Amino acid sequence: MWFTEWGTPKKRHALVLRFLIKTRPVPGSECIEWIGAIDNHGYGVFRSPLNKRRGTSVYGTSKAHRVAYWFVRGPVPSNRSIDHECRFTRCVNPYHLRLVIPYINTALGNIDRHNNPVYDLVSEEDLDAFLEDEVL
Ligand SMILES: [Zn+2]
């Protein structure tokens, strides 16, 4: 569901404000730092309707960057995950996030880029295009 279709204008404003007070700008960067709760992997967490407990009105926690993406850019398809292009896991700037194919993103993250001659055969641009390729 798109954020603009969720709840009422008053509920949307309240949710956005509750989110915003847990953020601050990062000087000298366009990153927006999450200063609320952080999970074990270094990602911000936020109670939101993206993860509503079944049969109740209680919100579960979602990753804060995922909520930021939903607010501004839309729902994340089930076959995609979100990658921080800025590499700052606490960043919630929706324009620093991109949708990628999850298993490829994980596999590339596990490569030692500096010690793998095969890696040198492709440019960063090639890798980015591959990660975002809808055809795969
Ligand atoms: Zn960022």
Boltz pocket constraint, residues with backbone or C-beta under 6 A from the ligand:
constraints:
  - pocket:
      binder: B
      contacts: [[A, 30], [A, 31], [A, 32], [A, 86], [A, 87], [A, 88], [A, 91], [A, 92], [A, 93], [A, 96]]
      max_distance: 6.0
